[in-house]
Amino acid sequence: MFLGALQSNNGVWISLVLAVFGLGCSFYLIRLILAAQAGDGRMKEVASAIEEGAKAYLSRQVITIGAIAVIIFVLAYIWKGRPTALGFLLGAGCSLSAGFIGMRVAVLANVRTAFAAQQNRHAALCMAFNGGAVTGLLVVGLALLSVGIFYLLAIRLTGSEDTAISSLIGLALGSSLISVFARLGGGIYTKAADVGADLVGKIESHLDEDDPRNPATIADNVGDNVGDCAGMAADVFETYAVSLIGAILIGALTIKGVHAAIVYPFLLGGVSIIGAALGVLLVNKKKGAPGRLLLEAVGVNSALSAVLYLPITFFMFPNSLTINGFTYTAGGIYLSSIVGLVLTGAVVLITNYYTSTSFSPVRKIALASETGHATNIIAGLATGQRATALPVICIALAIFISYRMGGLYGIAIAVMSMLSMSGIIISLDAFGPITDNAGGIAVMSDLPHSVREVTDELDAVGNTMKAVTKGYAIASAGLAALVLFGSYVEELKRHLSDTIPIDSAAFREATQFLLSDPRVVIGLFIGGALPFVFTAFSMDAVGNAAGAVVREVRRQLAAKPGILKGEDTPEYGTCVDIVTKAALGQMIVPAILPVVVVIVVAAIPALGKVALGGVLLGTIVTGLFLAIAMTSSGGAWDNAKKYIEEGSHGGKGSSAHAASVTGDTVGDPYKDTAGPAINPMIKVVNIVAILIIPIFF
C-alpha cells in the first residue's frame, strides 16, 4: 500500500511537503536575521542607501522584462495553448520572486554581518551564511513547489497527464528567459559599477576598496546584491526547475507506462532539502575555519542524500525498467543518482583548487603580478583555460556511467541529483556578496580596522565560494542541456511519428544527427559560435556602462575637489542611476539573441530540424568550455588580488598590487556577467527548440 502511494502522485505531494519544510526553514532564518542588531545610525544609513538602489533597479527591471514577457505569453497562448502560456507566466513570476527575495534578505544581512564582525569571526560567519541560506532554501523550495503544483493542477484542468507534462515546457521557458535577463542585467550592473569604481577610485585616485569618497561606492555595493544575489537566485531557480522538468519529460517519453519514473525526480529534490537544513545547522553550531566549515556542510548534505536515495529508489523501482529496448535495474538508477552527488563534490573541489588563495594557481597569478599588468593577465587567462580540463573529464565520466546505468533517464537522474544540492550550494554563493557588502559598510561607517580584517577574511572565502558555485551551476547546466537535447530528439520523434512511418528512411533521416550530414555540421558551427557572440555582447555592455561610470566619477572629482579631502559628499545617486539605465538598456539584445537564432535556423527549409539539432549540441559544447574558463579566470584574478592585499609580494600599494587590480578588473565581467549568463542561455536555446517543433516541423 505504501509502495503504491509513493509511486502515484502522492509521491509528488510528499515532495511538496518537503518543499514547504524548506520554505519554513528559510522564513525561520529570516526571523533570526531580523532579530539581530543592525548597528548604529551610520551603518543603517549606508545599508539603507544600498537597499534603495537595489530596489530601484529591480523595480525597473521588472517593468522592462514584464513588457517582453507579455508578448511571449500572448504568442505562447496562440501557438501552444493556455496551459503552456500559464506555465510560462508561473515560471517567469517565480524566477523574478526568487531573485527579489534573495536580494532583499541579503541587504538585511549585510549590515548585521558588519555588526557581528565586531564581536567575533564566527558570529559574522553565521550571520552571512544564514542570509545566504535563506536564498538557498527559498530557491529549491519555490522551484519544487511551483513545478509540482503546476503539474498537478494541469492534470486536473486538462484531464490529460501528457498535456500536463508537455505544458511544463512553458514553465521552463518562463524561468529560463527571465533568468537570462536577471543574470545579464544584474551582471552588467554589478560589474559596470565595480569596474568604474576601481578604474578611477583605486587606480587613478589611489583610494581603498569601498572608500566613501568614491562616488561609485554605493553603486558598487548595490551591484553585489542585484547581480550576485538576485541574478544567481533567478539562475539557479531556473536550472533546478528546468532539470526537474527535463527528468520528467525523459521519464514520460522513454519509459511509458511507469508513473514512478515521473514521480522519482520530485522525491530526489524533496529529500535533499533535509540535508541542506542539516548543513545550515552544522555551520551555526560548529566552529572552525570558515572555508572548511562551509565545505563540510556540503558534505553533510551529500552524505544524507546518498543514504536516503537508496530506499526511495528501490521502493520506486521494484522491477527492472525497459528503455529503448535496454533493461535497467533499480541499482543502476540509484548509481546514477550517486553519480550526480559525486560530480557535485568533484566540481566543488576542482573549482576550489583553481580559485582559492590556498593553492598554487592563484598564487602563480599573484607572483606573475610582480612583473607587470600583462603577465598578470596572461597568467589569469592560462589558469581559466587550464581549469576546463578536469571538470569536463568529470562531466564526461558522469555521462558515460549514468547512461550505462539508466540510459538517457539515468543522465536526467544524475542531473536532478546534482541540482538537488542547490539548497546548500546557493547558501555558499549568496554568502559571498553579503560579506563583501559587510566590508563596504564597515569602511563607510568608519568601524575599527579589526572589523574590516574579519570581513576581508570572510570575503576571500566568499570569492572562492562564488567561483565554486558558478562551476557547479555551469556543470549542472551543461548536463541539463544535454537532457533537454535528448528531450528535443524524443519530442521530434513523437511529433513526426504522427505523419511519417517510424520504420521509413524519411523518419530516420529527420531524427538522426549524423556528422556526415552537412546540415548537422552547419548547425554545430552556428551553435558553437553563439556563446562567443553572446559573451561579446555581454562584455561590450559592461565596458560601455563602466565607461559612463568612469566619466561621471571623474566629473564629480573635478567639479568638487573637496570630495577627496573628505570635505564634500559625492553624488552617489547619480552613479546608481547611470548604471541602472545602462544595464537595463543593454541586456535586451544578448538576451533575445538565442531565441532569434533558434527560430531563424528552424525557419530556413534547407536547414530545419536537423541543423537545429546541431545548433543545440554546438551551443552546449562551446558554452560549457567558455563558461568554465571565464568564471575560473575571474575568480582566480580576484583572489590573487586578495592574496597580495594580505601582504604577499609587496602588499597594498606595490606594483604587484596595481597589476592585480587590473587583472581583477578584467576578470569582473568574466566571472560575474558573461560567464554565468551562458548557463541560462544554453537552456533557452534547447527549450525554445522543443517548443517550436509543432510550429515549424
N, C-alpha and C positions, 0 to 999 in steps of 0.2 A: 504493500500500500504506500509506504513512504517512498519507495523507488519510483512508482508511477507518478506520485505527486511531484517529485523532483524533476522527472523528465518532461512533465507537462509545463504549461505556462505558470504553474505555481512556483517553479524554479525561478522564473523571471521576477515573480513577486518577492521571493526571498532576497534576490539581489537588490530589489528596490528598497527593502527594509534596511539592508546593509548600507545602501547609498544614503538613506535618511540618517543612519547612525553616523556616517562620515560628516554629513552636514551639521548634525548635532554637536560633534566634537569641534567642528570649525566655529560654531556660534559660541561654544563654551570658551574657546581660546580668545575670541573677540571680547568676551566679558572680562577675562583676565587682563587683557591689554588695556581696556578702558579703565579698569580699577587701578592700574599702576600710575605713579606720579609722572606728570608731563613736564616737570621743571619750572623755571621761573618765567617772568614775563617776556624777556628777550628770546628765550628758547621757543616759547609759544608763538611769538610774533614771527620768527623765521619759519617755523613749521607751518603756520597759517598761510604765509606767502607762497610756500611750496604747494600746499594743498589747493589754494585758489588757482594757481597756474595750471595744475594738473586737471582740476575740474573744468576749467575753461576750455582747455584743449580737448578733453574727451567729449564735452558737450558739443563743440563744433564738429568733431569727428563723427559723432552720431548723426548729425544733420547731413553731413556730406555723404556718408555711407548710406544713410537712410534713403536718400533720393535714388541712388543706384539700386539699392535693394528692392525698392518698389517696382522699378522697371523689370528687374529679373523675376520678381514674384508674379507680375502680370504675364510675362512670357511663359513661365513655368505652368501657370494656371491654364493658359491657352493650349500649350503643346503637350503637357504631361498630366493635366487634371488637378482637381482640388487637393487630394491627399499629398501629392508631391509638393505642390505650392505651399501648403500649410507646413509641411516638414521643413521646407526652405526657411520659412518665417521663424519657426521654432529654433532651428539651428543658428540662424543669424542672431536672434534675440538672446539665446543662452551664451553664445560666444561673446557678445558685447557685455552681457551682465557679468560674466566671469572676469573679464578684463577690468570693468569698472569697480567691482567689489574688491578685487585684488589690489588695485591702486589705492582705494580708499583706506583699506586696512594698513597698507604699507606706510602711508603718511601719518597714520595714528601711531604706528610702532616706531618710526624713526626717531621722533623726539624723545620717546620713552626709553629707547635704547641708549641715546646720548646721556640721559639722566642716570640710567642704570650703570653706565660705564664709570660713573663717579664712585660707585660702591665697589664693584669688582668685575673681573672679566666674565665670570660665569653668569652673573646676573644679566649683563649685556648680551651675552650669547643666547641665553634663554629667551629674552625679550625679542631679539631679532629673529630667532628661529621660530618662535611661536607666531610672529607676524607672517613669516613665510609659510608656516604650516596651515594657517587659515586659508591661504590661496591654494595650497596643495590639496587639502581635504575638500575644499569647496569645488575645485575643478573636477575631481574624479566623481564626487557625489552628484554634482549637477549633470555631468556628461552621462553617467549611468542612468540617472533618473529620467533625463529628457529622452534618451533613446528608448528606454524600457516603457515609459508611459506612452510615448507616441506609437510604438509598435503595438501595444495592447489596445489603444484607442482606435488605431487604424483598422485593426481586425474587427473591432466592434462596429465601426462606421461603414466599412466596405463589405464586411461579411466574407472576405477572402484573405487568407494568410499570404498568398502570393502577391496580391496587390499591396498589402501592408508592407511586406518586405521590399518590394520594388519602390514604394514611396519613401523608404528610408534614405534613398539616394538624394532626395531633395533636402533632407536634414543635413546630410554630409556636405552637400554643395553650399548650403547656407553658412555652416560653421567654417568651411574651408575658405570661402571667398571673403568673409568678414575677417578671418584670421590673417589673410594676406594683407588686407587694408590695415589692420591693427598692428601687425608686425612691421610693415613698411612705414606707416605714418609715425608710429612710436619710435621706430629705429631712426628715421630721418630726423625726428625732433631731438632725440637724446644725443645723437652723435653730432648734429649740426651745432647744438649748444655747447657740447663738450669740446669739440674741435675749435670753435670760435673762442671759447673761454681760454683754452690752452695757448692758442697761437698768439693772442695779444697779452693775456694775463701772465702766463708763465714765461714764454719765450721773449716777448718784447718788453714787458714791464717788470719781469722777474718777481712776480707775486707767487705766493704759495697756493697750493690747492685750496679751493673754497674761500679764498680771501674775500672779505665783504667789500673791498674796494673794487673788485672786478664786476662791471655791470652785467656780465653774463652768468654770474654765480647762481642766481635763483633759477634762471632758465636751465642751467646745467643740472641742478638738483631736481627740478620738475621732470626733466628728461629721464632720469633714472626711474621714475615712477611710471610714466606713460609708455616707456619703451621696455624696460626690463621687467616691470611688474604687470602692467595691463597687457602689453604685447605678448609676453611669454604666457600669461594665463590664457589668453584667447588662442594662442598657438597650440598649447598642449590640450586644451579642451577639444580643439578641432582634431588633433591627432588621435586622441583617445576615442572620440565619437566615431571618427572615420574607421579606425582599426576595428572597433566593435561591429560597426555596420558591415565592414568588409568580411569579417569572420562569419557573420550571419548570412550574407549573400553567398559566400562559398559553400557554407553548410547546406543552404537551401538548394543551390544549383547542382552540387556534385553528390550530395548524399540524400537523395529523395526518399521520403517516407520515414526518415529517422528524425523525429522532432527534437530529440536530445541534442543533435548537432547545432540547432539554433539556440537552445537554452544554455548550453555549456559555456559559451563565451561570457554570458551575463554573470554566471556564478564565479568564474575566474576573477572578473573585475570586482565583484562584491566581497569575496573573502579576503582579498588583498588589502582592503580598506582597514581590516582589523590589524594587519601587520603594520600599516602606516601609523595607526594610532599608537601602537606599542613603541614604534620608533620615536615618535614625538615624546612619549613618556620617558624613554631612555635618556634623551638629551636633557630633559628637565631634571631628572633625578640623579644622573651620574655626572661626576666631574672628571675632567681630563683635557687633553689638548683638543682645541676646537675642531681641527681638521679630522683627527682620528675619531672623535666622538660622532661627528656627522656621518662619516662613512660606516661606523658601527650601526647607526640607525638604519642605514640601507641594508646592512647585513641581516639585522633582525627581521626586517620586512621580508627579505628574500627567503630566509630560513622558514619562517612561519608559513609563507605562501606555499613553499615546496612541500611542507608537511600536510597542509590542508588540501592541496590539489589532489593528493593520492587517493583518499577515499572518495572524493567527489567524482573523479574520473572513472573509477571502477563502478560506482553507483550509476553513473550516467550511461556507460557503455558496457553492460554486462556481456554483450555478444560482439563478435567481430564486425567490422564495417567494410562494405564493398564500395570503393570509389574508383570510377572509370575502369572497372574490371580488375582492380587490385584489392587484396584483402589486408586490412589493418586491424590491430588489436588495441584494447584499452591501454595496455602497457606502452605501445607506440605513441598513442595520443598524449599520455602522461609525460613521456620523454620529450615530446615536442614542447610541452609547457615548461619543462625544466630548461630546455634549450633557451627559451626566451629569458628566463631568470639569469642563467649563466651569461648570456650575451650582455644583459644589463650590467652585471658586475664587471665583465671584461672591458666594456666600453668606458665605464666609470674609471677603472684603474688605468687604462691606457691614456685617456684624456688627462687624468690627474698627473701622470708622468710627464706629459708634454707641456703642461701649463703651470705646474706648481713650482714655487721658488725652491723647493727641497731637492729638485732633480736637475740633471745636467743640461737638458735643452734650454731651459730658461736662463740658467747661469752662463751658458755659452753666448746667448744673446747679450747678456749684461757685459761679458768680457769683450765681445765684439764692439760694444759701445765705446770702449776706450780709444779705438782707432777712428771713430767718427760716425756721422749720421748714416752714410752709405753702407758701411759694414754692418751696422745695426739692422738696417732694412734687409740686406742680403741674408743675414743670419735668421731673421724672423720669417722671411719667405721660405727659406730652406726647411725650417722647423715645421711649418704648416704643411708643406708638400710631403715631408717625411712622415708626418703624423697620419697620413691617409692609409698607409700600408697595413698596419696591424688591425685597425677597425674593419677594413674591407675584407681582410683574410678571415676575421672572426664572423663577419656577416655571411661570407661565402660558406663557411663551415656550418653556420646555423641553418642556412637554406638547404644545404645538402642533407644534413642529418634530419631536420624536421620533415623534409619532403620524403625521404626514405621511410620515415616512421608513420606519416599520415597523408602523403600526397600534398596537394595544394591546401587542403584543410589543415594539415599539420603545420604548414608555414603560417597560415592565418592564426592558429592557436599560439604559435611561438610569438607572433607579433602581439596578440592580445595579452599574453602572459607578461611580455615586456612592458606594455603600456599599463598593466595593472599596478605597476610600481610607481605610477605617476604621482600618487599622493605624497610619498616621501621625497621623490626626486625634485618635484617642484618646490617643496619646502626648502630644499637646499638652494635652489635658484633664486627664489624671492628673498632669501636671507641676505644675498649679496647687495642689492640696491638699498636695502634697509640700513645695513651697516655703513654703506657709502654715504647715504644721506645723514646718518647719525654723526659721522665725522664732520660733514659740512656744517651741521647745526652747532657742533661743539666749537668749531673755529669761528663761525659768525656770531656766536653767543659769548665768545671770549672765555670759554671754560678753561680750566687748568690744562697744561700740556699733557699731563698724565692721562687725561680723558682721551685726547687725540691718539696717544700711543695705543690705548686699548682698541679704539675704533679702527685704527690703521691695521693692527694685527688681525682683527676680525674681517676687515675689508680685503686684506690679502687672501685670507681663506675664502671669502665670498667670491673674489675674482676667479679662484680655482674652481669653486663650486658652480659658478655660472658657466665656465667653459666646459666642465664635466657634464652639466645638464644639457648644454647645447649639443655635445657629442651624442648623448643619449637620445635627444629629440631627433637629430639627423639620422642616426642609425635606425631608429624605430620608424621614421618617415620613409626611409628607403625600403624597408621590409613591407610597410603598409602599402606603399605604392605598388610594389610587386604583387601583393594580394589583389589590389584594385585592377592591375593589368590582367590578372587571372580572371577577375570578375568580368572585365570587358570582353575577354575571349569567350567565356561561358555564356554571357548575355547575348553576344553576337551569334553564337551557335543557336541558342534558343530562339532568337528572333528570326534568323534565316531559315530555320527548320520548318517554319510555317509556310514557306513558299518554295523552298528548294529541297529535294530529297537528300537526306543526310548521307546516303551512300554514293552520291553523284560526284563527278570530278569538279563540277562547278562549286559544290558546297566545300569540298576540301580546299580548292583554290582560294575561296573567300575567307576561310577560317584558319589557314596555316600561314605562318610568317617565316618564309624561307629566305636566307641570306642570298640565295641565287636569284631572287626576285628583285629587280632594280627599284621597285616601289618601296620595298622594305628598307633598302639601303638609303634611299632618298629621305624616308621618314626618320631613320636613325640620325642622319646629318642634321635635319631640321630640329629634331628633338634635342640632339646634342648641343646645338648652338643656342637653344632657348635659355638655359640657365646663365650663359655668358652674357647674352643681350640683356636679360632681366637684371643681373647684378650690375651691369654697366649703367643702366638707367638709375638703379638704386644709389650707386656710388656718386654719380653725377648730381643726384638730388641732394645728397649730403654736402657735397662740395659747394653747390650753388647756395644752399641755405647757410652753410658755415661762412661763406664769403660775405653774405649780408650781415651776419652777426659781427664778423671782424670789422667791417666798415662802421657799424654802429658803435662798437666799443671804442674804436679809435676816435670817432667823432665826439663821444662823451668825454673821453680823457683829454682831448684837445680843447674842447669848449669849457671844461671845468677842471683846470689843473689841480684844484683843491681836493679832488677825489683821491688821488694817490697819496696826498698828505693826511687823509682822514678828516678833512675839513668840510667836504661836500658829500652828499649822499647820491650814489649812482641812480639812474632811472632804470631800475630792474624790469619794470613792466614793459618797457619798450622792446627790450630783447626778447622777452617772453612772447610778445605779440608778433614780432618778426618771425620767430621760429615756428610759431603755431600756423601762421598763414603759409609759410614756405612748405612745411611738412604736409599740410592738407592739400595744397595745390599740386605738389609734385609726386604724390603717391598714386595718383589715379592711373596714369599711363602704364607704369610697370605692373600694377595690379590687374589691369584689364588685358594686358598682353597675352598671357597664357590662354585665356578664353578665346581671344581672336584667332590665335594660331591654330587651335584645335578646330574651330569652325571653318576656317579657310581651307585647311587641308582636307577636311571631310567633304567640303562643298565642291572640290575640284574632281570631276569624274575620273580623270586619268590617275589620280592618287587614291582617294577614297579610303575605305575601311582598312585596306592592307597597309598603306602608307601610314595611316593614323596609328596602327599598332607599332610601327617602327618609331614614330614620334614619342609614344609613351615610354618605350624602352630606352631610347636615346636620352630623354629627359631624366629618367631615373639614374642612369649610369653617370653621366657627367655632373648632374646635380649633386649626387652623393659625394663625389670626389671634391667638387668645388666647395661645397658647404663645409666639409670636414677641414679642408685646407685653410679656408678663410677664418673659421672660428678658432682653430688651433693657433694660427699665426697671431690673431688678435689677442687671444688670452695670454700667449707667451710674451708678446711685446709688453702688455700691461703689467704683468708680474715681474718682468725684467726691470721695468722702471721702479716698481715697489722694492725689489731686491737691492737696487742701487740706493734708493732713498733710505733704506735701513742702515746704510753705512758702507756698503761694499763699493769698490772701485772709485773711491773718492767721495761718495755720498752726494747729498744735495749741493747744487751749485757747481759741481765739477763738469768738465767737458763730457764725460761719460753720461752724466745725468741729462745734459742737454740733448745728447743723441738719443737717449732712451725716451725722452719726451716726444721727440719726432717720431720714433717707432710706434709709441703708444697712440699718437695722433693718427698715423696712417692705419693702425690696427683697429681703431674705434669703429669705423663703418664696416670693416671686415667682419668683426665678431658680433656686432650689435645691430647691424642693418641688413646688409646684403646676404651674408652667410645664413643667418637664421630664417630669413624670409624665403629662402629656397624651399624649406620644408613644406609649408602650405602650398607653394606654387606647384610643386611636383604633384601633389594630390589633387589640386584643382584641375590640372591637365587631365588626369585619369578620370575624375568624377564627371567632368563635362563630356568626355568621350563616351562614357556609359550612358549618360542622359540623352545624347543626340542620336544614338543608334536607330531608334524607330523614326526619327525625323529625316535623316539623310540616307539611311540604308534600308 
